[in-house]
């Protein structure tokens, strides 16, 4: 039998932290157009902070008088899309939205064609999280006081009812994982 070794202390920078803010990679277009990659990963904190980082990156450009930039990459947006020329205000707003809603927010954002305003409005009609579509349909009917005779209960196809609600446009459904179904009412 072996004796377990005492665990080593982690260095301060190796300590796991809470989920970090999304980041964007901003590239200098003067350098890029001349075959040189020059840019910087920047945390999506505030538009002013991002712009200050971009100015510093452009000042360090290998080409003199660099002034144009573009967003060439991003991370931490859970699959949401970001335009190459998105404003820094849009970047920060999307980062805040993803921080609040996570992967579900990214799915809703993409569903609405990357329109953040519509994605935010959809959460006003959030019906909740369920293990399945059929669980939502059954719970909805039980909560509304619909009396179902015990002899008929086993004949109700809750999955078909939920599918019909979705196909008719009454609800939107997003699956974020196994038995993790999110339902939104549509207007």
ABEGO torsion letter per residue (X at the ends): XBBBBBBBBBBAAABBBBBBBBBBBBBBAAAAAAGBBBBBBBBBABAAAAAAAAAAAAAABABBGBABBBBABBBGAGGBBBBAABBAAAAAAAAAAAAAAEAAAAAAAAAAGGBAAAAAAAAAABAEBBABAAAAAAAAAAAAGBBBBAAAAAABBAAAAAAAAAAAGABBBBBAEBGBBBBBBBX
